């Protein structure tokens, strides 16, 4: 049922923080031509929700059985950092390993000098794009930031047989930084690990602009397109696909992603289905929603310890109706991360939250399906009559 991701084509990381959203995801996956990753969670998400990878697997499998879904799908252990996290995820049956390299940026590395010597005064052509490393200071800065990242990728590849035997799809994530990944950095990382025999399946660079939670892309769309064109050339050169993180609700750039990659990418959308659950709560129990929102205000500083957010929830007009909060960018970002306490067993929200969603489960599933389908349509993913009937 769970398999590695395809080498080519479109795959979507859908994810389900709650454990009951997959039914809505399946409704869309049956209609459109993409590879679904229904099971996608990070250790951070598991810790806040009190779940395990086994729980995630079980919840998705139950939904697949109930909805008579017979196609393949992926199981992504998202943003894994330590060896212990990786081994735990592998033992739990993941079919995709997303390696978060953020903690290895700007760290000392035993291969720093070796990388520098390999690239200094060298020039390369990636299709029609020249890449030169003639500026000593520029190269030194790149190597100083990413040498330890490269070393970590090689280490994980060599250390875990399921990774180097290609029993799981291997994604490298370098997007958790404020500095956009330029073509020289991307090429250097990919060429060095490729020369060391590491074969990755997807890479998530840091694009220009802001990919905030649950809202549209913030930034210059044309600058994003220019960057994407360069990143795509490098990915194609080395034979892997680009991965776009925090990809939900980025409607203004979806047509560009499809056009530039020619329908060859992975995009992660996990948290947006949780927002659809919050919308149901706002509609059915406004007073309970208000308690959630007040806790969002109380916990705003704590959120920054775990997520990079640009939102200011205190700027949200107080006269909004509960459902209007879901249309306000500052509120959407904040509520996107509110799962930290809404789904957390250590708080008092969980029981009431699930009581509401259970009562209005069909409505929730339709909301999720409609919202994900909006993503799929903007991405210009083809509807196919050859897929399973609803």
TADA-V974833 format. One record per run of one state. SS is the DSSP state (a for helix, b for strand, c for the rest). FROM is the first residue (numbers start at 1). LEN is the number of residues. If there is no record, write none. Layout:
# TADA-V974833
[[SS;FROM;LEN] [SS;FROM;LEN]]
This chain:
# TADA-V974833
[[c;1;1] [b;2;1] [c;3;7] [b;10;4] [c;14;8] [a;22;8] [c;30;2] [b;32;1] [c;33;2] [b;35;3] [c;38;1] [b;39;4] [a;43;7] [c;50;3] [a;53;14] [c;67;6] [b;73;1] [c;74;1] [b;75;6] [c;81;2] [a;83;9] [c;92;4] [b;96;5] [c;101;1] [a;102;3] [c;105;7] [a;112;8] [c;120;3] [b;123;4] [c;127;2] [b;129;4] [c;133;3] [a;136;24] [c;160;1] [a;161;4] [c;165;4] [b;169;5] [c;174;9] [a;183;13] [c;196;6] [b;202;3] [c;205;5] [b;210;1] [c;211;7] [b;218;1] [c;219;2] [a;221;18] [c;239;2] [b;241;4] [c;245;6] [a;251;11] [c;262;3] [b;265;4] [c;269;3] [a;272;13] [c;285;1] [a;286;13] [c;299;1] [a;300;4] [c;304;9] [a;313;3] [c;316;6] [a;322;6] [c;328;1] [a;329;9] [c;338;1] [a;339;4] [c;343;7] [a;350;10] [c;360;1] [a;361;18] [c;379;4] [b;383;1] [c;384;7]]
